[in-house]
Amino acid sequence: MKSYFFPIFILLLLFNFLTPLHAQEELEESSLDLPFEEQPLIEEERDYLFEQSLDLDQCLQLTALNNKQLIAQDFEILKARYRLREAKVGGLPILEYEFLSGPAPRDVDRAVRSFIEGDITFFQRGKVGIGIPVFTFGKVALAQNLALEGILAEELKKTESKGEQLLKTQKLYYGILLANEMKSLLGDAKKHLASEIERKEKQKKQDPVEIVKLKLYHFEILNRLYEIDQKASLGLEAMRIQLGLGPQVKLDLQEKHLKRVEYTLEPLEAYLKDAKRYQSQRGLLKVGLRAKELQWRLEKRNLAPDIGFGAFYEFGVTSNSIRGLTLTDDFNDPFNFQRAGAGLRIKGNLNFNRSYAKIKQAEADYLKVALQQSVALEGLDLELKKAYLNVKHREKSLENQKEAMKTARQYVFLTKSNLDIGLGDKKVYSEALQAYLLTRGRYFEAILNYNMAVAELEEKSGRLARKYSE
């Protein structure tokens, strides 16, 4: 914003050289061919397939739907949902399997020589086990609740990111309009300066030093115009990316002038009430505290064992018979057998010192987050109040600047009228023009500040993201 406003101060220096103006001369474009070549403003060389002209509301809608950062956030939500599925193990069987294939000696009494002499056979062994959790003393339920809190946290993060991206879109939108206004303002100054150079060069008694100075300032205005045009072009490109549009889309804004947004400021209590209901940062603080509480409870439950039901089936088989076996029953034969079993399993780890330390660590984390949450909530209220007061301040500043611009316009009218009847001073008229251009530039700056203050208040109260929620 300041970089856009800087050219206004150049005008103050510029018009110090424009004192001897004709009283009847209006701001018009010079037809003089100046002794230097003006280069055209920046023009992109790109073949566009589509053209889109959008207003602010359409830009915000496209941001909410197509912004790539918001789409990427959907994958974080998807990951959190699969973490919940991972935690849902109660009642579902867990399957383990293992298979082994290889050569085996046919004579176990001479096992090594049997391998060396090639007296071997093909051996196949396999094992399949299945386990079903029966009771975990609430650990699975706590893990699932933690996963649910993770899903909610990711959804709230997306809402927070949406508000930030919508606010960024508005900044780009108003910044582009401000650049257009500054181009128009500097364009008027450039035309007036070119006209003055032409008039001075036509005079019989010329002042070469003054003409050269005017030309130097003409170059300065051209450079500022190029700079602002570049910023406007980059702003449109950034807006296209922000809206998720393709590179073959030529984007344009329907509005051409920066105007004050129509907004009715409500009582502060209304914004505080909406913030408590919709502001994603408050939701994240609550989710974080609940997650720490669940983690604390889970560490306590880890002292309890896991109870489950399990069964297995194991087999072994060879393609040829094995010699030299002393045990031939099915259960003890290491090469040809079938085994099966089922039963109840209780598994746990009783390390009291380690468990006690982890419980106390989780408790400390919970208490720390609880304290930080109370401080953070007060900070969010303070930020909202600051944004609310900023809107009031910017609104008053805008009204004052509007009145200042009206006064400067009257100043120009009065000084020009005096010149028309032969009672005025050309220097005073020049000063009036300077004051008018300066106040007009500051008026546009005040509009931008007010519009952005309103947007920030809507974002901090949670209304902006909610308005454009899916």
N, C-alpha and C positions, 0 to 999 in steps of 0.2 A: 504494500500500500504506500509506504513512504517513497519507494522508488518511482511509483507513478506520480506522486505529488511533487517530487523534486523539480520537474520542469516549470512549475508555477513560479518558483523563485527566480528562475532564469528570466522570466518575463519582467520582473522588477528591474533587473539590470538592463534588459533590452530596451525598455521604454524610456530610459534616461536619455537615449539618443534620438528619441522621436518627439522632442519638445516642439520644434517649429512646424506643427501640423496646420493644414488648412482648416479653417473653421467649418467649411461646408463639406469636407471630405468624409465619406463614409468608408466603412471597412469593406473593400472590394479587392478582387484578385487583380494583380498587375498583369499587363500584357507584354511587359518588357522582357526581351531575351537577355537574361543576366549573363555576365561574362564567366559563368561557370555552369556546369551541367548538373541538373538535379536527377538523381537516380530514383527510380520507382521504389515504392515500398516492397517489402518481402512478398513474393508470390511463390506458392508451392507448385512444383512440377510433379503432379501425380494424377494418374487416371483413376477417377472415382466411378464406381458402378452405381452407387446410391447416394442420394442427398436427403438429409433429415434436418428439419428445422423444429426445434423443441423449445417449450417453455420450461419454467423452473419445476413445476409439478411433474411434468413428463420426465425430466432429468432425474428427479428423486425416485420416481417409480422404477425407472430402468436401473438405477443404482441398487435398489432393494432386490430386484429380480436377477440382474446379470452381473453384478460386481464379482469379480473372480475371487477376491479375498473372502467374501461372504460364502461363495460356493465352496471354497476350500474348507471353511469352517464346518460345512455339512459332513465332511469326511471325519472330522474329529468327533462329531456326534455319533456317526456310524461306529467308530472305534469304541466309544463308550458303551454303546448298546451291545456290542459283541463281548465286552468285558462283563456285562451283566449275564450274558449267556454262559460265559466261562464259569461264573460263580454259581450257576444253577446246576449243582451236581447231585443234590439230594434225590434219591429214588432212581437215578439213572445208572445203568451198569457201566463198569469200567473194564475193558477187555485188554488182556495182556497175552502175547503169543511169542513163541520162539521156536525156530526149526533149525536143525543141524544135519547136514549131509556130508559124507566123506567115506574114505576107505577104513576098514577094520580088519584086524588079523583073524584068520579062520582058526588058528591054533593059539589059544590064550596061554598055554603052557610055554610056548616058544614065541611070544608076541613080537619081539624085535626081529628074530630071524624070519618069522613069517612075513613081516613087511619087506625085509631085504630080498627074500626069495620070490616075492610076488604072490605069496599065498594069502590073498586078501579077498574081501567081499565088500559089496556096497552096503553102507549103513545109513539108515534114516531115523532121525529122532525128532520129536515134536512135543510142544507143551502149550496148552491153552488154559488161561485162567480168567475168571470173571469175579468181580467184586462189586457189591452194592452197598453204598453207605446207608446205614440204618438210623443212627442217632449221633449227632455231633455236639449236643448240649448248646444249640443255638448259634454255633460258629458259622454255619452255612447261611443262616438267615441274616446274620450281621454282615457277612460278605456281600450278600445280595443287596442289602440296604445301602452299603457303601457304593456299590456299582450304580444303583439308582441315583444316588446323590451325584455321582460322576456324570451321568447323563444330563441331569438338571443343570449342573455347573457348565457343561459345554453349550447347552442351549442358551443359558444366560450370557455366556461369553460371545455367542453369535449376536445376541440382541445388543450387547454393548458395542461390538464391532460395527453393527449396522448403524447405530446412532453416530458413531465416529465417521463412517463413510458418507452418510447423508450430510453431515456437517461439512465434510470436505468438499462434497459436490456443491453445496451452497457457496462456499468460499471461492471455488473456481468460477462459478456462475457470476457472482457479483464482481469478482476481480476482472473478468473479461469485459463486463459492462463498464466498469470504471476505466479500463484501458481505452474503450471506444470513446468515452467522454473526454478523456485527456487528449486523444488524437484529434478530436474535433476542436478542442480548445487551443491546442498548439497549431492546428491547421489555420485557425483564424489569425493567430499571431503571425504565422508565416506569410499569409496573404497580405496582411497589413505591412509587414516589414518589406516585402517585395515591392509593394506600392510606394513606400517611402524611399527605397533605393532608386526606383525609377524616377520619382519626382526630383530627388536631389541631383541625379545625373543629368537631368534636363535643364537645371538651373545654369544661368550664364556664369555665375560666380560659384564654383564648386569648392567644397572642402574635401579633398582626397582622403585625409585622415579619417574624417567622420564616415565617409562612404565605405572605406575599408573596414572600419569597426562594425558597421551595420552588416556587411557581408559576412564577417566572422560570426556574428550572432545568428545570421541566417543559417550558416553551416551548423551551428550548435543546435538550433531548433530542428534541422533535418536529422541530425544524429539522434536527438531525443525521440523524434518521430519513428525512426528506424528501430530504436530500442523498444519503444512501447508496442510497435507493430509486431516485433519479434515475441514479446511477452504475450500478446494477445493470441498469436498463432500457436505458441507452445501451450497456452492455456486451453485452447480448443482441442489440441491433441491430447493433453492430459485429461480433459473432460471425456473425450471419446473412449479412452482407456478406462476411465472411472465408470463409465456406463456399460462397459463390456461390449462395445461395438467393434466391428471388424475394421481393418486398415483401409478397406475400399469404400468406407462410408465417409462422406463429406458432411461434417457436423456444422450446424449454424444455430444461433439462438434467435428465437422469434422476437424477443425484446431487443431493442437497439439502444435504449437509454436506461440509465440507472435511476430507479425510482424507489421511493420509500415504500416498504411493505405495509399493507393495511393490517394493523394488529391492535387488539384491545387488551391492555394489560389488566390482568385479574389480581385480586388480593394475594398476598404472599402465601397465606394459609392454603389456598387452592393448589399452588405449585408444590408445597410441602406435602400435601395429602396425596397428590398424584405421584410424587417421587417415592413415597413409602410403598405405593402399590405397584409401580411400573419400573422404577429405576433398577437396572440390571446389576449395578454395583452393590446395592443393598442386598439383593438376592444372593449374589456371590458370597458376601460376608456371612449371611445366614447359613448357606450351604457349607461353607468352609468350617463353621463352628460345629454343625451337626456331624460332619465327617470326622472331625477330631474326637467328638464324643463317641461315635461308633467305633473308632479305632481304639480308644481307651477301653471300651467294653469288650472288644474282641481280644485284647491282650489279657484281660482277666479270664476270658473263657478258654484261652489256649492252655490253661492248666488242666482242663478236663480232657479225657481221652476221646478218641474216635472209635465208634462201634460200627462194625459192618459185617455183612454176610459174604462169604467167598466160596468158590468151588473151582476145581481144576481137573483137567484130563491130560494125561501124558502117555506117550507110546514110544516104542522102539521096535525096529524091524530090520532084518538083514536079508539080502537076496539069496545067500547060501547059509547052510548050517554052520555053527561054531563048535569047534572041538575043544575038549579039555575043561568044560564048565563043570564045577562041582555043585552049583546051585542051579536047578533047572525050573523051579516054580516060576510062575508068571511075575510075581512081585519082586523077586530078587535077581532075575536074569537081567544083566546090564545091557544086553543087546536086543533081546526080543521080549517085550513086556507091554502091559497096559496097566495104567494106574489111574485112579480117580479118587476124589475126596471132596468134602464140603464141610463147612463149619462157621462158627461165629468168631470174629477177630476183634480184639480190643487192643488199641495201639495208642501210646502216649509217651510223653517225655517229661519227667519230673525233675527239672533243674530249678529249684526254688530261688537260688540266688539270681540267676539270669532272668527268670520270669518276673521276680519282684522288681528288678531294675527296669525292665522293659515296661511294666505297668506304671511305674512312677514317671518314666520318661513320657509316656502317652498322657498321663495326667497333667504333667507340666506343660506339654504342648497345648492341651485343651484350655487350661487356665490362661496361658499366654494369648491364645487366639481370642478367648472371650474378652480379655481386657483390650486387645487391639481392636476388636469389633466395636466396642463402645466408643473408643476414640475416633475410629474411622467414620462411624455414623454421624458423630458430631461434626466431623470435617466435611462430610457430604452436605449436611444442612448449611454449614457456613459457606460452602462453594455455591450452593443454590441461592442463598441470600445475596451473595456477591453478584451473581449473574442477574438477579432481579433488580438490584440497585443500579447495576450497570446499564440496564435497559432504560431506567428512569433518567439516568445521567445523560445517556446518548440521545434520548428523545429531547431533553431540554437543550442540549448542545445543538441538535439539528434545528430546532425552532429558532434558537438565537442566530445560527449561521444563515438561516433563510431570511431572517429580518435584516441581517447584515448585508446580504446580497441585494435585497430590495433597496436598502439605503444607498449602497454603492451605485445601483442603477439610477436612482434619483440624482445622485451626485454627478454622474455622467450627463444626464439630461439637463440639469441646471447649468453646468459649466458649458455645455455645447450651445444651449440657448443664449447664454451671455455672449459667446463668441459670434453667434449669428447676428446679434444686434450691435456688435462692435464694442461690448463692454467687458468681455472676458479676457482671460489670460491663457495663451496656448499651453503654457507649462502646467497650469492648474488642470486644464482639460486632460493633458497627458497623465497627470497624477490620478485623476479620476478613473481613467481607463485602466491604469495599473491596479487600483483598488478594486475595480469591478472584476477583473480577471482573477485576482488573488482570492477574493471572497467566493467567486464561482467555483474555483478549484477546491477551496475548503468546504464548500457546500456539498460537493460530490463526495469528498472524504467523510463528511458527517453522515451522509446517507449510507455509505458503506459500513461505517462503524455501528450505526443503529440497526441496520439489517442483520449484521453478524451478531450483535448483542441479543436480538430476538431469537435468532437461530440457536445460539448457545444456551439460552434459557430453556427453549423447548427441548433441547438435547439433554440437559442436565435434569430436567423434570421427568424424563422418560417418555414424554409425549411424542417426540419426533419419531423414534423407532417404532412405537406402538401404532402410530398413524399409518406407517408404511409396512406394517407386518403382514406376512403372508396369510 
